[in-house]
Amino acid sequence: MKYKSFAYSLIILFLFTGMLISNKECIKEIENYDSNIKVHLKSSANSERIYINNNWTETKTAGICTGDGTKSNPYTFKNLIIDAGGIGNAIYIENTTEYFKIENCTLFNSGGDFFDSGIRLVNVNNGQLINNTTYDNTHGLSLRSCLNLKIVRNRFYNLKGINMVFTNDSIFYLNTFINSIHDIFTQWSSNQLNSQEMFTYTYNGSSFTNYLGNYWSMHSEPDLDGDGIIEMPLMIDPFVITNPRLRDYYPLTAPIDAYSNIKMVEDSIPGYNLITLLGIVGIITILIVITIRNNENNVNKKQTHF
């Protein structure tokens, strides 16, 4: 009986813990999602092109960014307008594992070389790109050898959207890709292209709750139930056929400005949807039951010997 009591306690603990998990950092970032792009443009400051090669202390001393590079207080570029002047990249960051954020910035007019971009990141970890606009660039965003990036609520109006190579463990959602030759070019990269938490939101005057992906100009399948999400997932084939295939399971019907009142469901499970969670709980339950039965069989065998 003591094994059964222990097993039942474990099951209850798993279920209770799952209901309490929430991503508080994501909630803070969502609070400003409904700001109009024209509003932050009026309050932005023109800036020179930015290049960071793990020299954050120097950059902060120069007054270019704020923060201290920690997870709770990342180095932050905010409310900047950067005209790259037709040369190189508007923001270029490389060789850093410090935490940083680029937020509410407008980046345009990059050079014409293949990797020139509004934002270029090379050998970078722990970055967040939140609510930025890039246009008239060769690439809106170029990523190479990056990990643990969060790219949320950005607008890419460029010749090409994202160029992504050797970039993994990152998440992209609520972004708009429009007027591009291709929205995303990917090689040797494995990432999430939709939110891992559920959100409530308003679309066409009605409220809905669902996971949210991105708006892709190349994906024009119908939205059958009118909730602003295309039922047919977007499958992105990599440049090399043996590379991972990326999927946006909840592609948006319209650009992100058509969605408002976006708030994360507080009891949703970060990194898991409900089906995955139930599967995990089911497997744990089966393992516990098997353990209980094995213990009972062992006890019965010992009793038989006596």
N, C-alpha and C positions, 0 to 999 in steps of 0.2 A: 504493500500500500504506500510505503514512503516514496517509492520510485514514481508511482502514479501522481502523487501530490506534487513532487518536484517537477514532473513533466508538465502538469497543468499550469503550474506557476510560471514556468519558462514560456509557455505559449502565450499566456496573458501578458507577460512582460514584453515579448516581441511586439504584440499588437499595440499595446499602450505606447511603447517607445516610438513605433512607426507613426502613430497619430500625432505625436508631439514634435516630430522633426519638422523644421522649416528653415528656409534660407533667409535670415534676417538681412544680410547684406543686399540681396536682390530686392527686398522690399524698399530699402532706402534709395536704391537707384531708380526704381519704378516711379517714385514720388514725383519726379520732374519730367516724366516721359511725355506729358501732354502739352509741354511748352511749345509754342509755335516757332518754327525756324526763323521767321522774320523778326520776332522779338529779340532773340539772342544775337542776331546779326547787328541790330542797332546798338547793343551794349558791348559789342566785341571791340577788340583793339587790334589794329594792324600790327603785324610782326614780321621779322625777317625769317628766312628759312631756318629750320632747326636741325642740328645734327648732334646726336648723342652717341658717344662710344664709351659707355660705362663711366662717364665723367659727370655724374649727377651732382656731386658737391660743388664743382665749378659752375655748373648750370644754375643751381639754386642760388649760389652767391651772386650770380649776375642778375638775379631777380626774374629769370625766365619761367621758373616753375616753383610750386609750393610743395610741402610735404617732406617726409623723411625716408621714403622708400620702404616702409613697413606695410604689412597687409592692412592694418587699421588706418594708416595715414600715408597712402602712396604718393610718390612724386606725381604732380598733377599739372597738365597744361589745360587751361580752360578759357573759353570765350576769345579765341584768337582767330584772326583772318589772315591767312598766309597766301600770298601770290608768289609762286615759285619762280616767276619771271621767265618761264620757258626753259629752265635749266634744272636738271636733277629732280629732287624730291622736295615737297613742302616740309614734311617731317621725316627724318631718317634716324632710326634708333637701332643700335646693334650691340651685341656682346654684353648683355646685362641680364641678371636674374632678380634685380630689384623690382619691387612692386611699383607700377605706374599707371596713370590714367590720362587719356586724351579725351576731353569732354567739351561739347558745344562749340567745336571749332569748324571753320570753313576753310577748305584747302583746295587750291585750284592752280591751273596753268603750269603743270610739271613739264619736264623736258620730254623729248620724243623718243628716247632710247627705250628698249624693251622693258627694263625694270623701273623706269621712272614713274613715280606714283604720288598721289596725295599723301599717303602714309606708307613708308617702307620699313619693315621690321625684319632684321636678320639676326639669328642666334639669340633670340629674346624669349624670356619666360615671364609670366605673371603680369601681363598687360591687359588693360581694359580700354576699349574704344566705345564711348557712349555718346549717342546723339550728335554725331558729326556729319557734315556734308562735304562731299568731294565732287568736283566737276571739272571738265576740260583737262583731264589728266590721261596719260597713257593707261595707267591702272589706277583705280580708286585706292586699292590696297594691295600691297605686295608683301607676301610672307614667305620666309625661308628659314628652315630649321628652328621653328618656334614651338613652345609648349605652354599650355595653361593660359590661353587667351580667352577673353570674353568680348564678343563683338555684338553690340546690342543697339538697336534703334538708330542705325546710321543710314545715310542716303548716298548712293553711288550713282552719279550721272557722268559717266566717263566712256572713253573709247572701249575700255575693258573694265569689268567690275573688280574681281579679285584674282590675283595670281598666287597660288598656294603650293609650295613644294616642301616636303619633309616637315610638315607642321601637323602636330597631333594634340590630342587631349584638350581641344578647344571647343567653344560653343558659339554658334551664330544664330540669332533670332531677332525678329522684328526689324530686319533691315530691308531697304528698298534698293533693287537693282533695276535700272531703267536706261534705255537708249544705248545699250552696249552691243558690240559685236558678239561678245559672249559674257554672260554674267559671272561665271567662275571657271577658272582653269586650274586643275588640280593634278598633282603627281605625288605618290608616296605619302599620302596624308589620310588620317582617319579622325574625323571630328563629328560633332553633333550639329545638325542644321535646323533644329527646332528646340524649343524650350523643354526642359525636363520637369518643369512644374506647370500646374494648371493656372490659368488666369481667368478672371472675369473681365469683360470688356463690352463696349457698346459699338455696334456696327449697323449702319442704316437705321438708326433709331431704336434698335432692339438690343437687349442684353443677352450675352451668351457666356458660357464657361467652357474652356477647352485649352489644349496645348496650342502654342503659336509658333509658326515658322517664319518664313521670309516672303517678300514679294519679288518674284522673278519675272522679268519681262518676257523671257522665253517660254514660260509655262502658262498656257491659256486654256486649260481644261475648265469645265463648268463647275460652279458652286451650286450643287443641287438643292441644298436645304437653306441657303441664304444666310449662313452664319459667318460669311467672310473667309471661310477656309475651303480650299479645293479638296474634294474627297480623294482624288488621284494623287498619290505621293509623287514628288519630283525625284527622279533617279538621275544622278549626275555621273556619267561615265568618265573615268580619268583618262588622261592623255595616253598612258601606257596601259594596255588591257589587263595586265597582271596586278595593277595597283588596286587598292580598296575602292569600292563604289560608294559614293556618298548619297544619302537620302534625306530629303526634307519631307517628313510624314504629314506635316500640317502647313503646306504652302498657302500663302495669303492670296485672296482674290484681288486686292487693291493695294496701292502703296500705303505705308504705315500711317499716314496722316488721316486716312479714312477710319481709323480705329481710335476710340477715346475711352477715358475712364478705365484704363488698364491697371488692374491690381492682381497681385499674386494671391491665390487661394492659400490661406495661411496653414491649413492642415494637409497641403499636398506634400508629396515625398520627393525631396530633391534627388535627381538622378534616376528615379524610378516612376513608372506609371502604375496604375492600380493592378493591372494584370501581372506585371513583374513582381510587385509586392506580394500578391496572393500566391504566386508561384513559389517565392522564397519561403513564405510562411508554411505552405503546403509541404515543401521538401523537408523543412525543419521538423514539422509535425510527424512526418513519416519516419524520419530518423529516430525521433524520440520514442515512437511506438515500437519500432524494431528493437531498440535498446531495452525497453521495458519487457518485451516478450522474451528476449534472450536471457535477461536476468531472471525472469520467472521460470524459464526452462531449466536454468542452472540450479535454481533453488529446488525445483521438483526432482532433478536428478540426484541432488545431495540427499533429499528426504528419502528417495527410493533406496539409496545405498544403506541408510540407517534402518 
